[in-house]
């Protein structure tokens, strides 16, 4: 379930970029779930910190 939520969160941001004129071939979306946590999932603050989207511009 967490991986699905991660993919859906990434897809929502991707869709927003597309709807604002960013060409689909210029962007991609990936849901990483627990693979790359920003903080420990042991606390509510850590779990909240891990609910994020990271945009990388190259």
C-alpha distance matrix in Angstrom:
0.0 3.9 5.5 5.2 6.4 8.7 10.0 10.7 12.4 14.4 15.3 16.6 18.9 20.0 20.9 22.8 24.7 25.6 26.8 29.0 30.7 29.1 29.5 26.3 27.9 28.3 24.6 21.3 17.7 15.2 11.8 12.1 9.3 11.1 13.8 16.2 15.9 18.9 19.2 18.4 15.4 17.9 19.2 18.2 20.1 18.3 14.8 16.5 18.1 14.9 13.8 16.2 17.4 20.1 22.7 25.0 28.4 30.4
3.9 0.0 3.8 5.4 5.1 6.1 8.7 9.8 10.5 12.4 14.1 15.3 16.9 18.4 19.8 21.3 23.0 24.4 25.7 27.5 29.3 27.4 28.2 25.2 26.7 26.6 22.8 19.6 15.9 13.2 9.5 9.3 6.0 7.7 10.8 12.7 12.2 15.0 15.5 15.0 12.2 15.2 16.4 15.4 16.9 14.9 11.5 13.2 14.4 11.1 10.3 12.8 14.2 16.8 19.7 21.9 25.5 27.6
5.5 3.8 0.0 3.8 5.4 5.0 6.2 8.6 9.9 10.6 12.2 14.3 15.7 16.4 18.2 20.1 21.4 22.5 24.2 26.1 27.5 25.4 25.7 22.5 23.7 23.7 20.1 16.7 13.1 10.1 6.6 6.7 4.8 7.6 9.4 11.7 12.3 15.4 16.7 16.6 14.5 17.8 19.2 18.4 19.4 17.0 14.0 15.5 15.9 12.3 11.6 13.1 13.5 15.6 18.1 20.0 23.4 25.2
5.2 5.4 3.8 0.0 3.8 5.4 5.1 6.1 8.6 9.9 10.4 12.2 14.5 15.1 16.1 18.3 20.0 20.7 22.1 24.4 25.9 24.2 24.4 21.2 22.8 23.3 19.7 16.4 12.9 10.7 7.7 9.4 8.0 11.2 13.0 15.0 15.5 18.2 19.5 19.7 17.3 20.5 21.4 20.1 21.2 19.3 16.0 16.8 17.7 14.4 12.7 14.1 14.2 16.8 18.9 21.1 24.2 26.1
6.4 5.1 5.4 3.8 0.0 3.8 5.4 5.0 6.1 8.6 9.7 10.5 12.6 14.1 15.1 16.6 18.6 19.8 20.9 22.8 24.8 23.3 24.2 21.3 23.3 23.3 19.6 16.7 12.9 11.3 8.0 9.7 7.8 11.0 13.4 14.4 14.2 16.3 17.5 18.0 15.5 18.7 19.0 17.2 18.2 16.7 13.3 13.6 14.8 11.9 9.6 11.2 11.8 14.9 17.3 20.0 23.2 25.6
8.7 6.1 5.0 5.4 3.8 0.0 3.8 5.5 5.2 6.3 8.6 10.0 11.1 12.4 14.3 15.7 17.0 18.6 20.1 21.7 23.4 21.4 22.2 19.5 21.1 20.7 16.9 13.9 10.2 8.1 4.6 6.3 5.2 8.9 10.6 11.2 11.5 13.6 15.4 16.4 14.6 18.2 18.7 17.2 17.5 15.6 12.7 13.0 13.2 9.9 8.1 8.8 8.9 11.6 14.1 16.5 19.8 22.1
10.0 8.7 6.2 5.1 5.4 3.8 0.0 3.8 5.5 5.2 6.0 8.6 10.1 10.4 12.0 14.2 15.4 16.3 18.1 20.0 21.3 19.3 19.7 16.6 18.2 18.3 14.7 11.5 7.9 6.3 4.0 7.4 7.8 11.6 12.5 13.4 14.5 16.6 18.8 19.9 18.3 21.9 22.5 21.0 21.2 19.3 16.5 16.6 16.6 13.4 11.5 11.4 10.4 12.6 14.2 16.3 19.3 21.3
10.7 9.8 8.6 6.1 5.0 5.5 3.8 0.0 3.8 5.4 5.0 6.1 8.8 9.6 10.2 12.2 14.3 15.0 16.2 18.4 20.1 18.8 19.5 16.6 18.9 19.2 15.6 13.0 9.6 9.3 7.5 10.8 10.6 14.3 15.7 16.3 16.8 18.4 20.4 21.6 19.6 23.0 23.1 21.0 21.4 20.1 17.0 16.5 17.1 14.4 11.7 11.7 10.9 13.8 15.2 17.9 20.6 23.0
12.4 10.5 9.9 8.6 6.1 5.2 5.5 3.8 0.0 3.8 5.5 5.2 6.6 8.7 10.0 10.9 12.8 14.5 15.5 17.0 19.2 17.7 19.1 16.7 19.1 18.6 14.9 12.8 9.3 9.2 7.4 10.3 10.1 13.6 15.0 14.8 14.8 15.8 17.9 19.5 17.9 21.4 21.0 18.8 18.7 17.5 14.8 13.7 14.0 11.8 8.7 8.2 7.5 10.8 12.4 15.6 18.4 21.1
14.4 12.4 10.6 9.9 8.6 6.3 5.2 5.4 3.8 0.0 3.8 5.5 5.3 6.2 8.7 10.0 10.8 12.5 14.4 15.6 17.2 15.1 16.2 13.7 15.7 15.1 11.3 9.0 5.6 6.1 5.8 9.1 10.3 13.8 14.3 13.9 14.8 15.7 18.5 20.5 19.4 23.1 23.0 21.2 20.6 19.1 16.7 15.8 15.3 12.9 10.5 8.9 6.6 8.9 9.8 12.5 15.2 17.7
15.3 14.1 12.2 10.4 9.7 8.6 6.0 5.0 5.5 3.8 0.0 3.8 5.4 4.9 6.0 8.5 9.8 10.4 12.1 14.2 15.5 13.9 14.5 11.8 14.2 14.4 11.0 8.9 6.1 7.8 8.2 11.9 13.1 16.9 17.3 17.4 18.4 19.5 22.2 24.0 22.6 26.3 26.2 24.2 23.9 22.5 19.9 18.9 18.8 16.4 13.8 12.4 10.1 12.2 12.4 14.9 16.9 19.2
16.6 15.3 14.3 12.2 10.5 10.0 8.6 6.1 5.2 5.5 3.8 0.0 3.8 5.4 5.1 6.2 8.8 9.9 10.5 12.5 14.6 13.8 15.2 13.2 16.2 16.1 12.8 11.6 9.2 11.0 10.9 14.3 14.9 18.5 19.5 19.1 19.5 20.0 22.5 24.4 23.0 26.4 25.8 23.4 22.9 22.2 19.6 17.9 18.1 16.4 13.2 11.9 10.0 12.7 12.9 16.0 17.8 20.6
18.9 16.9 15.7 14.5 12.6 11.1 10.1 8.8 6.6 5.3 5.4 3.8 0.0 3.8 5.4 5.0 6.3 8.7 9.8 10.7 12.8 11.5 13.5 12.0 14.8 13.8 10.6 10.1 8.1 10.5 11.0 14.1 15.3 18.6 19.1 18.1 18.5 18.6 21.4 23.8 22.9 26.5 25.7 23.4 22.4 21.6 19.5 17.6 17.1 15.7 12.9 10.5 7.8 9.9 9.4 12.7 14.3 17.4
20.0 18.4 16.4 15.1 14.1 12.4 10.4 9.6 8.7 6.2 4.9 5.4 3.8 0.0 3.8 5.4 5.2 6.3 8.7 10.0 11.1 9.2 10.3 8.3 11.2 10.6 7.5 7.1 6.2 9.5 11.2 14.5 16.3 19.9 19.8 19.1 20.2 20.6 23.7 26.1 25.3 29.0 28.6 26.6 25.6 24.4 22.3 20.8 20.1 18.3 15.8 13.4 10.2 11.3 10.0 12.4 13.5 16.0
20.9 19.8 18.2 16.1 15.1 14.3 12.0 10.2 10.0 8.7 6.0 5.1 5.4 3.8 0.0 3.8 5.4 5.0 6.1 8.6 10.1 9.5 10.6 8.9 12.5 12.7 10.3 10.2 9.5 12.6 13.8 17.4 18.8 22.5 22.8 22.3 23.2 23.7 26.5 28.7 27.6 31.1 30.5 28.2 27.5 26.6 24.3 22.6 22.3 20.7 17.8 15.8 13.1 14.7 13.5 16.0 16.8 19.3
22.8 21.3 20.1 18.3 16.6 15.7 14.2 12.2 10.9 10.0 8.5 6.2 5.0 5.4 3.8 0.0 3.8 5.4 5.1 6.3 8.9 8.9 11.3 10.8 14.3 13.7 11.5 12.2 11.6 14.6 15.7 19.0 20.1 23.6 24.1 23.0 23.5 23.3 26.1 28.6 27.7 31.1 30.1 27.6 26.5 26.0 24.0 21.8 21.4 20.4 17.4 15.1 12.5 14.1 12.7 15.6 16.2 19.1
24.7 23.0 21.4 20.0 18.6 17.0 15.4 14.3 12.8 10.8 9.8 8.8 6.3 5.2 5.4 3.8 0.0 3.8 5.5 5.1 6.6 5.5 8.3 8.4 11.5 10.3 8.6 10.3 10.7 14.2 16.0 19.1 20.9 24.2 24.1 22.8 23.7 23.4 26.5 29.3 28.8 32.4 31.5 29.3 27.8 27.1 25.4 23.3 22.4 21.3 18.8 15.9 12.7 13.3 11.0 13.2 13.1 15.8
25.6 24.4 22.5 20.7 19.8 18.6 16.3 15.0 14.5 12.5 10.4 9.9 8.7 6.3 5.0 5.4 3.8 0.0 3.8 5.3 5.3 5.0 6.3 6.1 9.8 9.8 8.8 10.5 11.5 15.2 17.3 20.7 22.6 26.2 26.0 25.1 26.3 26.4 29.5 32.1 31.4 35.0 34.4 32.1 31.0 30.1 28.2 26.3 25.6 24.2 21.5 19.0 15.8 16.4 14.1 15.9 15.5 17.6
26.8 25.7 24.2 22.1 20.9 20.1 18.1 16.2 15.5 14.4 12.1 10.5 9.8 8.7 6.1 5.1 5.5 3.8 0.0 3.8 5.6 7.4 9.3 9.7 13.4 13.5 12.6 14.1 14.6 18.1 19.7 23.1 24.6 28.2 28.4 27.5 28.3 28.2 31.1 33.6 32.7 36.2 35.2 32.6 31.5 31.1 29.1 26.8 26.5 25.5 22.4 20.1 17.3 18.5 16.4 18.7 18.3 20.7
29.0 27.5 26.1 24.4 22.8 21.7 20.0 18.4 17.0 15.6 14.2 12.5 10.7 10.0 8.6 6.3 5.1 5.3 3.8 0.0 3.8 6.0 9.1 10.7 14.0 13.1 12.6 14.9 15.7 19.2 21.0 24.1 25.8 29.1 29.2 27.8 28.5 27.9 30.9 33.7 33.2 36.6 35.4 32.9 31.4 31.1 29.5 27.0 26.3 25.7 22.9 20.1 17.2 17.8 15.4 17.4 16.6 19.1
30.7 29.3 27.5 25.9 24.8 23.4 21.3 20.1 19.2 17.2 15.5 14.6 12.8 11.1 10.1 8.9 6.6 5.3 5.6 3.8 0.0 3.8 6.2 8.7 11.5 10.9 11.4 14.3 15.9 19.7 22.0 25.1 27.2 30.6 30.2 28.9 30.1 29.6 32.9 35.8 35.4 38.9 38.0 35.7 34.2 33.5 32.0 29.7 28.7 27.8 25.3 22.4 19.2 19.2 16.3 17.6 16.1 18.0
29.1 27.4 25.4 24.2 23.3 21.4 19.3 18.8 17.7 15.1 13.9 13.8 11.5 9.2 9.5 8.9 5.5 5.0 7.4 6.0 3.8 0.0 3.8 6.3 8.6 7.3 7.8 11.0 13.1 16.8 19.5 22.4 24.8 28.0 27.3 26.0 27.4 27.1 30.5 33.4 33.2 36.9 36.2 34.2 32.6 31.6 30.2 28.2 26.9 25.8 23.6 20.5 17.0 16.5 13.4 14.2 12.8 14.4
29.5 28.2 25.7 24.4 24.2 22.2 19.7 19.5 19.1 16.2 14.5 15.2 13.5 10.3 10.6 11.3 8.3 6.3 9.3 9.1 6.2 3.8 0.0 3.8 5.5 5.5 7.2 10.3 13.1 16.8 19.8 22.8 25.5 28.8 27.8 26.8 28.7 28.8 32.3 35.1 34.8 38.5 38.2 36.4 34.9 33.7 32.1 30.5 29.1 27.6 25.6 22.6 19.0 18.4 15.3 15.6 14.1 14.9
26.3 25.2 22.5 21.2 21.3 19.5 16.6 16.6 16.7 13.7 11.8 13.2 12.0 8.3 8.9 10.8 8.4 6.1 9.7 10.7 8.7 6.3 3.8 0.0 3.8 5.4 5.6 7.5 10.2 13.8 16.9 20.0 22.7 26.1 25.1 24.6 26.6 27.1 30.6 33.1 32.6 36.4 36.3 34.6 33.5 32.0 30.1 28.9 27.7 25.7 23.7 21.1 17.5 17.3 14.6 15.1 14.4 15.2
27.9 26.7 23.7 22.8 23.3 21.1 18.2 18.9 19.1 15.7 14.2 16.2 14.8 11.2 12.5 14.3 11.5 9.8 13.4 14.0 11.5 8.6 5.5 3.8 0.0 3.8 5.7 7.7 11.2 14.4 17.9 20.5 23.6 26.8 25.3 24.8 27.3 27.9 31.5 34.0 33.8 37.6 37.8 36.4 35.2 33.4 31.8 30.8 29.3 27.2 25.6 22.8 19.2 18.3 15.5 15.0 14.0 13.8
28.3 26.6 23.7 23.3 23.3 20.7 18.3 19.2 18.6 15.1 14.4 16.1 13.8 10.6 12.7 13.7 10.3 9.8 13.5 13.1 10.9 7.3 5.5 5.4 3.8 0.0 3.8 7.1 10.7 13.9 17.4 19.7 22.9 25.8 24.2 23.2 25.6 25.7 29.4 32.2 32.4 36.2 36.2 34.9 33.3 31.5 30.3 29.1 27.3 25.5 24.1 21.0 17.3 15.9 12.7 11.8 10.3 10.3
24.6 22.8 20.1 19.7 19.6 16.9 14.7 15.6 14.9 11.3 11.0 12.8 10.6 7.5 10.3 11.5 8.6 8.8 12.6 12.6 11.4 7.8 7.2 5.6 5.7 3.8 0.0 3.8 7.0 10.3 13.7 16.2 19.2 22.2 20.9 19.9 22.1 22.4 26.0 28.7 28.7 32.5 32.6 31.2 29.8 28.0 26.6 25.5 23.8 21.8 20.4 17.4 13.7 12.6 9.8 9.7 9.4 10.3
21.3 19.6 16.7 16.4 16.7 13.9 11.5 13.0 12.8 9.0 8.9 11.6 10.1 7.1 10.2 12.2 10.3 10.5 14.1 14.9 14.3 11.0 10.3 7.5 7.7 7.1 3.8 0.0 3.8 6.9 10.4 12.9 16.1 19.1 17.8 17.3 19.7 20.6 24.1 26.4 26.2 30.0 30.4 29.2 28.1 26.0 24.4 23.7 22.2 19.8 18.5 15.9 12.4 11.8 10.0 10.1 11.1 12.0
17.7 15.9 13.1 12.9 12.9 10.2 7.9 9.6 9.3 5.6 6.1 9.2 8.1 6.2 9.5 11.6 10.7 11.5 14.6 15.7 15.9 13.1 13.1 10.2 11.2 10.7 7.0 3.8 0.0 3.8 6.9 9.8 12.6 15.9 15.0 14.7 16.8 17.9 21.2 23.3 22.8 26.6 27.0 25.7 24.9 22.8 20.9 20.4 19.1 16.5 15.1 12.9 9.7 9.9 9.3 10.5 12.5 14.1
15.2 13.2 10.1 10.7 11.3 8.1 6.3 9.3 9.2 6.1 7.8 11.0 10.5 9.5 12.6 14.6 14.2 15.2 18.1 19.2 19.7 16.8 16.8 13.8 14.4 13.9 10.3 6.9 3.8 0.0 3.8 6.2 9.3 12.5 11.4 11.6 14.0 15.7 18.8 20.6 20.1 23.9 24.7 23.8 23.1 20.7 18.8 18.9 17.6 14.5 13.7 12.1 9.7 9.9 10.5 11.5 14.3 15.7
11.8 9.5 6.6 7.7 8.0 4.6 4.0 7.5 7.4 5.8 8.2 10.9 11.0 11.2 13.8 15.7 16.0 17.3 19.7 21.0 22.0 19.5 19.8 16.9 17.9 17.4 13.7 10.4 6.9 3.8 0.0 3.8 5.9 9.4 9.3 9.9 11.7 13.8 16.5 17.9 16.9 20.6 21.5 20.5 20.3 17.9 15.6 16.0 15.2 11.9 10.9 10.3 9.0 10.3 12.1 13.7 16.9 18.6
12.1 9.3 6.7 9.4 9.7 6.3 7.4 10.8 10.3 9.1 11.9 14.3 14.1 14.5 17.4 19.0 19.1 20.7 23.1 24.1 25.1 22.4 22.8 20.0 20.5 19.7 16.2 12.9 9.8 6.2 3.8 0.0 3.8 6.3 5.5 6.5 8.7 11.4 13.9 15.1 14.5 18.2 19.5 19.2 18.9 16.0 14.2 15.3 14.1 10.5 10.8 10.6 10.0 10.6 13.1 14.1 17.7 19.2
9.3 6.0 4.8 8.0 7.8 5.2 7.8 10.6 10.1 10.3 13.1 14.9 15.3 16.3 18.8 20.1 20.9 22.6 24.6 25.8 27.2 24.8 25.5 22.7 23.6 22.9 19.2 16.1 12.6 9.3 5.9 3.8 0.0 3.8 5.6 7.1 7.7 10.8 12.4 12.8 11.5 15.1 16.5 16.1 16.4 13.5 11.2 12.8 12.3 8.6 9.0 10.0 10.8 12.3 15.3 17.0 20.6 22.4
11.1 7.7 7.6 11.2 11.0 8.9 11.6 14.3 13.6 13.8 16.9 18.5 18.6 19.9 22.5 23.6 24.2 26.2 28.2 29.1 30.6 28.0 28.8 26.1 26.8 25.8 22.2 19.1 15.9 12.5 9.4 6.3 3.8 0.0 3.8 5.7 5.7 9.4 10.2 10.0 9.0 12.4 14.4 14.9 15.2 11.9 10.2 12.7 12.0 8.4 10.2 11.7 13.1 14.1 17.4 18.7 22.4 24.1
13.8 10.8 9.4 13.0 13.4 10.6 12.5 15.7 15.0 14.3 17.3 19.5 19.1 19.8 22.8 24.1 24.1 26.0 28.4 29.2 30.2 27.3 27.8 25.1 25.3 24.2 20.9 17.8 15.0 11.4 9.3 5.5 5.6 3.8 0.0 3.8 6.2 9.8 11.5 11.8 11.8 15.2 17.3 18.1 17.9 14.3 13.3 15.5 14.0 10.6 12.6 13.1 13.6 13.6 16.5 17.0 20.7 21.8
16.2 12.7 11.7 15.0 14.4 11.2 13.4 16.3 14.8 13.9 17.4 19.1 18.1 19.1 22.3 23.0 22.8 25.1 27.5 27.8 28.9 26.0 26.8 24.6 24.8 23.2 19.9 17.3 14.7 11.6 9.9 6.5 7.1 5.7 3.8 0.0 3.8 6.5 9.0 10.5 11.4 14.8 16.3 17.0 16.1 12.6 12.3 13.9 11.6 8.6 11.1 10.9 11.5 10.9 14.0 14.5 18.2 19.6
15.9 12.2 12.3 15.5 14.2 11.5 14.5 16.8 14.8 14.8 18.4 19.5 18.5 20.2 23.2 23.5 23.7 26.3 28.3 28.5 30.1 27.4 28.7 26.6 27.3 25.6 22.1 19.7 16.8 14.0 11.7 8.7 7.7 5.7 6.2 3.8 0.0 3.8 5.4 7.0 8.0 11.4 12.6 13.3 12.3 8.8 8.8 10.6 8.4 5.7 9.0 9.6 11.4 11.5 15.1 16.2 20.0 21.9
18.9 15.0 15.4 18.2 16.3 13.6 16.6 18.4 15.8 15.7 19.5 20.0 18.6 20.6 23.7 23.3 23.4 26.4 28.2 27.9 29.6 27.1 28.8 27.1 27.9 25.7 22.4 20.6 17.9 15.7 13.8 11.4 10.8 9.4 9.8 6.5 3.8 0.0 3.8 7.2 9.1 12.1 12.3 12.9 10.8 7.7 8.9 9.7 6.5 5.5 9.0 8.8 10.8 10.6 14.1 15.3 18.9 21.1
19.2 15.5 16.7 19.5 17.5 15.4 18.8 20.4 17.9 18.5 22.2 22.5 21.4 23.7 26.5 26.1 26.5 29.5 31.1 30.9 32.9 30.5 32.3 30.6 31.5 29.4 26.0 24.1 21.2 18.8 16.5 13.9 12.4 10.2 11.5 9.0 5.4 3.8 0.0 3.8 6.4 8.7 9.0 10.2 8.3 4.9 7.2 8.8 6.4 6.3 10.1 11.1 13.8 14.1 17.7 19.1 22.7 24.9
18.4 15.0 16.6 19.7 18.0 16.4 19.9 21.6 19.5 20.5 24.0 24.4 23.8 26.1 28.7 28.6 29.3 32.1 33.6 33.7 35.8 33.4 35.1 33.1 34.0 32.2 28.7 26.4 23.3 20.6 17.9 15.1 12.8 10.0 11.8 10.5 7.0 7.2 3.8 0.0 3.8 5.3 6.8 9.1 8.5 5.0 7.0 9.8 8.7 8.2 11.8 13.7 16.6 17.3 21.0 22.4 26.0 28.1
15.4 12.2 14.5 17.3 15.5 14.6 18.3 19.6 17.9 19.4 22.6 23.0 22.9 25.3 27.6 27.7 28.8 31.4 32.7 33.2 35.4 33.2 34.8 32.6 33.8 32.4 28.7 26.2 22.8 20.1 16.9 14.5 11.5 9.0 11.8 11.4 8.0 9.1 6.4 3.8 0.0 3.8 5.6 7.2 8.1 5.1 4.8 8.5 8.8 7.7 10.5 13.2 16.4 17.8 21.6 23.5 27.2 29.5
17.9 15.2 17.8 20.5 18.7 18.2 21.9 23.0 21.4 23.1 26.3 26.4 26.5 29.0 31.1 31.1 32.4 35.0 36.2 36.6 38.9 36.9 38.5 36.4 37.6 36.2 32.5 30.0 26.6 23.9 20.6 18.2 15.1 12.4 15.2 14.8 11.4 12.1 8.7 5.3 3.8 0.0 3.8 7.0 8.6 6.7 7.3 10.7 11.4 11.2 13.8 16.6 20.0 21.4 25.2 27.0 30.7 32.9
19.2 16.4 19.2 21.4 19.0 18.7 22.5 23.1 21.0 23.0 26.2 25.8 25.7 28.6 30.5 30.1 31.5 34.4 35.2 35.4 38.0 36.2 38.2 36.3 37.8 36.2 32.6 30.4 27.0 24.7 21.5 19.5 16.5 14.4 17.3 16.3 12.6 12.3 9.0 6.8 5.6 3.8 0.0 3.8 5.4 5.1 6.3 8.6 9.8 10.7 12.9 15.7 19.3 21.0 24.7 26.9 30.4 33.0
18.2 15.4 18.4 20.1 17.2 17.2 21.0 21.0 18.8 21.2 24.2 23.4 23.4 26.6 28.2 27.6 29.3 32.1 32.6 32.9 35.7 34.2 36.4 34.6 36.4 34.9 31.2 29.2 25.7 23.8 20.5 19.2 16.1 14.9 18.1 17.0 13.3 12.9 10.2 9.1 7.2 7.0 3.8 0.0 3.8 5.4 5.1 6.0 8.5 9.8 10.9 14.0 17.7 19.9 23.5 26.1 29.5 32.4
20.1 16.9 19.4 21.2 18.2 17.5 21.2 21.4 18.7 20.6 23.9 22.9 22.4 25.6 27.5 26.5 27.8 31.0 31.5 31.4 34.2 32.6 34.9 33.5 35.2 33.3 29.8 28.1 24.9 23.1 20.3 18.9 16.4 15.2 17.9 16.1 12.3 10.8 8.3 8.5 8.1 8.6 5.4 3.8 0.0 3.8 5.5 5.0 6.1 8.7 10.1 12.4 16.1 17.8 21.3 23.8 27.1 30.0
18.3 14.9 17.0 19.3 16.7 15.6 19.3 20.1 17.5 19.1 22.5 22.2 21.6 24.4 26.6 26.0 27.1 30.1 31.1 31.1 33.5 31.6 33.7 32.0 33.4 31.5 28.0 26.0 22.8 20.7 17.9 16.0 13.5 11.9 14.3 12.6 8.8 7.7 4.9 5.0 5.1 6.7 5.1 5.4 3.8 0.0 3.8 5.4 5.0 6.3 9.0 11.2 14.7 16.0 19.8 21.9 25.4 28.0
14.8 11.5 14.0 16.0 13.3 12.7 16.5 17.0 14.8 16.7 19.9 19.6 19.5 22.3 24.3 24.0 25.4 28.2 29.1 29.5 32.0 30.2 32.1 30.1 31.8 30.3 26.6 24.4 20.9 18.8 15.6 14.2 11.2 10.2 13.3 12.3 8.8 8.9 7.2 7.0 4.8 7.3 6.3 5.1 5.5 3.8 0.0 3.8 5.4 5.1 6.7 9.8 13.4 15.5 19.2 21.7 25.3 28.0
16.5 13.2 15.5 16.8 13.6 13.0 16.6 16.5 13.7 15.8 18.9 17.9 17.6 20.8 22.6 21.8 23.3 26.3 26.8 27.0 29.7 28.2 30.5 28.9 30.8 29.1 25.5 23.7 20.4 18.9 16.0 15.3 12.8 12.7 15.5 13.9 10.6 9.7 8.8 9.8 8.5 10.7 8.6 6.0 5.0 5.4 3.8 0.0 3.8 5.4 5.4 8.1 11.9 14.2 17.8 20.6 24.0 27.0
18.1 14.4 15.9 17.7 14.8 13.2 16.6 17.1 14.0 15.3 18.8 18.1 17.1 20.1 22.3 21.4 22.4 25.6 26.5 26.3 28.7 26.9 29.1 27.7 29.3 27.3 23.8 22.2 19.1 17.6 15.2 14.1 12.3 12.0 14.0 11.6 8.4 6.5 6.4 8.7 8.8 11.4 9.8 8.5 6.1 5.0 5.4 3.8 0.0 3.8 5.5 6.7 10.2 11.7 15.3 17.8 21.1 24.1
14.9 11.1 12.3 14.4 11.9 9.9 13.4 14.4 11.8 12.9 16.4 16.4 15.7 18.3 20.7 20.4 21.3 24.2 25.5 25.7 27.8 25.8 27.6 25.7 27.2 25.5 21.8 19.8 16.5 14.5 11.9 10.5 8.6 8.4 10.6 8.6 5.7 5.5 6.3 8.2 7.7 11.2 10.7 9.8 8.7 6.3 5.1 5.4 3.8 0.0 3.8 5.6 8.8 10.5 14.3 16.6 20.2 22.9
13.8 10.3 11.6 12.7 9.6 8.1 11.5 11.7 8.7 10.5 13.8 13.2 12.9 15.8 17.8 17.4 18.8 21.5 22.4 22.9 25.3 23.6 25.6 23.7 25.6 24.1 20.4 18.5 15.1 13.7 10.9 10.8 9.0 10.2 12.6 11.1 9.0 9.0 10.1 11.8 10.5 13.8 12.9 10.9 10.1 9.0 6.7 5.4 5.5 3.8 0.0 3.8 7.2 10.1 13.5 16.5 19.9 22.9
16.2 12.8 13.1 14.1 11.2 8.8 11.4 11.7 8.2 8.9 12.4 11.9 10.5 13.4 15.8 15.1 15.9 19.0 20.1 20.1 22.4 20.5 22.6 21.1 22.8 21.0 17.4 15.9 12.9 12.1 10.3 10.6 10.0 11.7 13.1 10.9 9.6 8.8 11.1 13.7 13.2 16.6 15.7 14.0 12.4 11.2 9.8 8.1 6.7 5.6 3.8 0.0 3.8 6.5 9.9 13.0 16.3 19.4
17.4 14.2 13.5 14.2 11.8 8.9 10.4 10.9 7.5 6.6 10.1 10.0 7.8 10.2 13.1 12.5 12.7 15.8 17.3 17.2 19.2 17.0 19.0 17.5 19.2 17.3 13.7 12.4 9.7 9.7 9.0 10.0 10.8 13.1 13.6 11.5 11.4 10.8 13.8 16.6 16.4 20.0 19.3 17.7 16.1 14.7 13.4 11.9 10.2 8.8 7.2 3.8 0.0 3.8 6.5 9.9 13.0 16.2
20.1 16.8 15.6 16.8 14.9 11.6 12.6 13.8 10.8 8.9 12.2 12.7 9.9 11.3 14.7 14.1 13.3 16.4 18.5 17.8 19.2 16.5 18.4 17.3 18.3 15.9 12.6 11.8 9.9 9.9 10.3 10.6 12.3 14.1 13.6 10.9 11.5 10.6 14.1 17.3 17.8 21.4 21.0 19.9 17.8 16.0 15.5 14.2 11.7 10.5 10.1 6.5 3.8 0.0 3.8 6.5 9.9 12.9
22.7 19.7 18.1 18.9 17.3 14.1 14.2 15.2 12.4 9.8 12.4 12.9 9.4 10.0 13.5 12.7 11.0 14.1 16.4 15.4 16.3 13.4 15.3 14.6 15.5 12.7 9.8 10.0 9.3 10.5 12.1 13.1 15.3 17.4 16.5 14.0 15.1 14.1 17.7 21.0 21.6 25.2 24.7 23.5 21.3 19.8 19.2 17.8 15.3 14.3 13.5 9.9 6.5 3.8 0.0 3.8 6.5 9.8
25.0 21.9 20.0 21.1 20.0 16.5 16.3 17.9 15.6 12.5 14.9 16.0 12.7 12.4 16.0 15.6 13.2 15.9 18.7 17.4 17.6 14.2 15.6 15.1 15.0 11.8 9.7 10.1 10.5 11.5 13.7 14.1 17.0 18.7 17.0 14.5 16.2 15.3 19.1 22.4 23.5 27.0 26.9 26.1 23.8 21.9 21.7 20.6 17.8 16.6 16.5 13.0 9.9 6.5 3.8 0.0 3.8 6.4
28.4 25.5 23.4 24.2 23.2 19.8 19.3 20.6 18.4 15.2 16.9 17.8 14.3 13.5 16.8 16.2 13.1 15.5 18.3 16.6 16.1 12.8 14.1 14.4 14.0 10.3 9.4 11.1 12.5 14.3 16.9 17.7 20.6 22.4 20.7 18.2 20.0 18.9 22.7 26.0 27.2 30.7 30.4 29.5 27.1 25.4 25.3 24.0 21.1 20.2 19.9 16.3 13.0 9.9 6.5 3.8 0.0 3.8
30.4 27.6 25.2 26.1 25.6 22.1 21.3 23.0 21.1 17.7 19.2 20.6 17.4 16.0 19.3 19.1 15.8 17.6 20.7 19.1 18.0 14.4 14.9 15.2 13.8 10.3 10.3 12.0 14.1 15.7 18.6 19.2 22.4 24.1 21.8 19.6 21.9 21.1 24.9 28.1 29.5 32.9 33.0 32.4 30.0 28.0 28.0 27.0 24.1 22.9 22.9 19.4 16.2 12.9 9.8 6.4 3.8 0.0
